[in-house]
Structure formats: structure tokens, C-alpha cells
Amino acid sequence: MNRETVIVIDFGGQYNQLVARRVRECNVYCEIYSYKTDIEKIKSMNPKGIILTGGPNSCYEADSPTYTKELFELGIPVLGLCYGAQLMQHILGGKVERAEVREYGKTEVFVENSSKLFHNVSPSTICWMSHFDYISKTAPGFTITAHTADCPVAAAECEEKKLYAIQFHPEVLHTVEGKTMLSNFVYEVCGCAGDWKMDAFVENTIKDIRAKVGDGRVLLALSGGVDSSVAAGLLSRAIGKQLTCVFVDHGLLRKDEGDEVEAVFGPEGQFDLNFIRVNAQQRYYDKLAGVTEPEAKRKIIGEEFIRIFEEEAKKIGAVDFLAQGTIYPDVVESGLGGESAVIKSHHNVGGLPEYVDFKEIIEPLRDLFKDEVRKAGLELGIPERLVFRQPFPGPGLGIRIIGEVTEEKVRIVQDADAIYREEIAKAGLDQDINQYFAALTNMRSVGVMGDERTYDYAVALRAVKTIDFMTAEAAELPYEVLNKVMSRIINEVKGVNRVFYDLTSKPPGTIEFE
Ligand code: XMP
């Protein structure tokens, strides 16, 4: 590999992806590997530096994750964070013990500015601590470069061997000067040049795609989501009409979304490609008629997508490549990268490869984090409203309409959701909330409008704040905004006479309703 790379060795810490993202924010490419990865593989990548993550174990216990001592003898700079710092000290002859009290939360840390790691960092700086064990004695050759009121070794280093151990977490934002420390590590210690930039990525990837595809043909399932849109943009710039995008409008998209996708990628849009829009709305409504059970609905929506895509693929005939918008967290979370393997249960295009006649898969975004995908999208000139779209589930409104899906209910939820989005944007809240949408409860209730009794549906509004979508909290929306949304929905959306705001966190709720 000739790309300048820093490697993160993952010991099961919850912030493993965050460490890699922060390094990349310093314009240095970074990949995550499990601590089970053989040292020969690490060596073969010729990394500029290595970072050991935190983890939940105690390094002095027999079956805890560890690594061969050779790692510290390669002459490659190593930075250990939390568990990684303790492990480094433990392996190299220091002592790690259980502390009487856990040090947790924002903590004042006193650092020595003579350390390269703490260059330009304030002598007293707030850092995020989360540990029970502590380094009670540093390994031979190490000097202490930071401490706290409770922790004698908040950082230690052996400058000569380029080994650095820090007890806190520079990758989380609570560590106020964490970014400076990571930047110091990659630039001042590892001597990186910082060549990981999205404009260069786009340019290089376009060249790579051309070289790989030659005059072959590529097929992509375009959902209109961020990942498949950026993949389409990249492929289009690289190979133009050799790319065919199939966009299935299943009638469960947000209001006007199908037309928006077509405006960008269709014949009138800015990209050179073959665009096929399949208007399958009625087909989906027919299939979903009478179905109320959430899993059954999901299954129908997923299977129908595969059927339609298969039909289209047959019309097109054999292709050389099937493109997918896989991104780096998908790779890590499917267990191929880091240690904290979570097998994704949601997969929009799951199973597609079995139904298409192709030779090879091409995944141009496989190395990118989501924020990088967005930057690449902007580089490619994809409109901001598409690039900064909030997550939208594959089954779409199908899982935001409780109970049976009908065309009328889709219309209600689309209209209510459009009003909600408009008001959130007007209030300037759209960048603060990670996901928000309107859903349709399956409940009808009595109301009064004018002088008339009504018996209509109740809309539920959801807005959550979350980092990883595995846990979430209801966002605290200003009352005036909620009130305005409620009043507009009641007045403008026929068939609705009540609006609820969902306060449930996840767990116990999920973000979606089904
Ligand atoms: P839940 O409802 O499980 O949602 O708390 C967590 C995140 O996943 C999204 N989600 C899906 N995404 N296909 C997807 O592509 C799905 O079937 C699916 N179900 C949920 C959801 O929007 C939220 O961001």
C-alpha cells in the first residue's frame, strides 16, 4: 500500500471508529483492525503510526486482549489510549493496578509542554477520563508527561522509541484539546504529510474506477440516499453512460422525493448516466393491502425491491459490475475491520447480488466515513439537500405507518412530514437533530372542527438526538415549534385531527415505529 496510513488497533473500546475519524479529520488516512490481526499484516501496510484504542478489560488479567511486544520494537510510532496505554506499559515492564475510585468524566489534566504530543496544548486542560485501572509505575525508559489530582500517570512517553501512552480519550469532544494532541501525534511524531483530502480522493477514485471498469458496464441500485447518490456521482464522472442506475419508487418515499432524485440523476440532471426510474407505487400498495404485521410488511417491501430490480437487470442483460454504496462503518460493523463487530440487521440492498448477472462488485465508498461521503458528494456537485439528508430507512414510510399501508395513509404521512421538516428547517434546528419525521399512528379519535364532529387519524412526531443510532434520546424541541407544526398539520392535512410528540428514548423505544 502506498497511501500514507495510520492504523488503529481496536481492543473493543466504544470509541474505535471515532479515533479513526479524528485522525482522518487531520487529513491522514486511517484504518481500523482488530487486536487479533497478525503483526505481519500490520507491518505489510507500512503504517506511519499505530494507535491502540481503549477497551473494557483489565490488561493484567490472563485472558484479556493483548498484542505481541514486537509491535513496540518496529520503530513505528505507537500511541496507546486508555486500555491501549495501560497495555503498552504492562507489556513493556510498567505496572497497572486497580484504583480505589474510578476516574470518570471531564477531568483537569496537567501536561508537560515539552512533550511533542502536548505541543500548543494548555498546561492545564480538560480531558475525558473513564478508567478503573491506572498506571502505577511506568515502564523503563518512560517519563511522565501528564497527571491529574487522582492519577499520577495521565500520560507517559519514551520519545526515543516514539512510544506514547495517554490515559484519557483525546478522540471524544469532551477532551477540549484532543484534536491538537492527535494532530501532534500524526504530524510531529509520525511525520505525516496529510494527503488525505476529499478532492484528491474524488480525483483518484475516478481514475481507479476507470482503470478497473475499462469499457465494462456497471449497474447500481440508486435509492436517493446519501451513499448510493454519491456512488452514482462518482461512477458517472468516471465512466458516464457505462453506468446504469435503477431507481425504484416504491411509493413509500417522502413527499416529492422521487421527483427530486430524478431531477438530479435523470436525463435533465447534471450527471451523465443511464437513469431508469421504476414507478412501482401501485404494485407496492397492492402487495401491502391488508398486511398489518410489521415484519411481514418489511419482508414484502424488501422482497418486492429485489423482484423489481431483478426484472430490470434482466432487461439490461449481463453487466460486468454491480456497484454498491457500502461505506467504511458497514465494513467495520460487519466484523471485517475492528473488534466491536455488530452484524447489521438493516440492509437495504441485502441479497441483491444473488439476483443479478454480474462478474464483480465495485464499492467506491468502501473506505469512507459518512462525513467523508458527504464531503465527496459536495465535491461532485451533488445538491446539499441530498448530501445532508437525514437517514431514511429502506422500507421507507412503510414502517412509519402503523398497521396497514394504504395510498391515503401514505399521502397523510407525506404531507405531515413535509410540514414538520419545513418548520424544523425554518427554526434552524435541522442540523441539531439527528433524525426527525412524522409517523401515522393507527389510531383514530373523535375531534371537532368548525361545528363538525371528526373521527380522524393521529399523527406522531418523532425527533431524536443520537450518535450511533443504537441509543437515542428524544430531542427537546421548543414548544412554539411543536405548536406551529401541530396547528399546520391539523389545518393543512386532511384526515388528521390530533398530533402527538413522542418523548420515548431508545431503549426502550426504537427510533422508527415498526
Ligand atoms: P430503529 O428503529 O431500529 O432505527 O431504532 C435505527 C436506525 O436505523 C434506521 N432503520 C433502517 N434503515 N433499513 C434501513 O436502511 C431498515 O429496515 C431500517 N429500520 C430502521 C432508522 O431510520 C434509524 O436511523
Residues whose N, C-alpha, C, O or C-beta is under 5 A from the ligand:
A	BS01	XMP	H346 H347 N348 P391 F392 P393 G394 P395 F469 T510 I511 E512
